[in-house]
Amino acid sequence: MVTQVAVLSDIHGVLPALEAVLAEPAVQAADEIILTGDIAAGPQPVATLDLLTSLGARATWVRGNADRELVEFARGATRRAPDRVSPWAAKQLRADQVALLAALPTAVERVLPGLGRTVFCHATPRDDEEVVLVDSALDRWAEVFGTLDEGVKTVVCGHSHMPFLRLAHGRTVINPGSVGMPYGGAGAHWALLGGDCRVSLRRTALDLDAVCARIAAESGYPRAAEFADTYVRSRFSDADAITAFGPRDGRGAGQTPE
């Protein structure tokens, strides 16, 4: 029986941040590790996938929009580049890694103590890239919950790279934040669910200089140093991200931070 789950989202191929989170005692003690998407699109995609694969049955994977896009790039199904790093990352993946990402589910469900039936997805239960935020209107939450069974009491999502916990139409909504590309504060963000804690939003502190230097040295991505300096150091604040993402939840028009 699964009683406690560690949730890691939006790793984005940042290997040192992932290693730091996996070394946390609470993660090592968890019954299960659930990855809620956008796993490999970043500066160290191959090593990130290899490390997660080594976890075996302890890890449950959910596909995010960036993982889907990596598969599309790797298989020549699209030339639309959502960001600078994804086309490069897709070319690094082995065939078995492309097949792994292609086969991932878009959602999984667990029953957790204190949280009941819990759906884990990337963006929303019905779509891997639509946006909901901590301050999204209740009408918007009702819309994205439209495909859910009434018995589902908790939804865990990622995608926006900002941790939050809120209620919406009687459901608990949890976003663990981002392991590799946090908005609103440096460090690797994740969550621990179930057990005595019920919901605990966590942040693993990183030696930012060391992590950025390592990414620049170990990644073959030509803009690895810039990527690390921007995203590992969390140059975008939560206000920046909400301002940019907000129009995508139906409140107007705008652009996502890159």
URNORUR-V631187 format. One line per field, one symbol per residue. psi: psi as a letter, one per 30 degrees, with the letter a starting at -180 (. if undefined). A space follows every 10 residues. Layout:
psi->???
This chain:
psi->kkfkkkkklh ehgjeeeeee effkeeeefk ekkkjhlief jafieeeeee eeeffbffkk kkkleeeeee eeeeggflgj jfaefeeeee ffkleeeeee effklfllkl jkkffakkkk addlffkggl kklfgkleee eeefgffkkf fkfkkklbef gkklklkjhf kkkkjfakef ikkgklljka lkkaaffdkj klkjkkjeee eeeeeeefkg kfgeeeeeee eefhfkleee eeeefeffgg gakalkk.
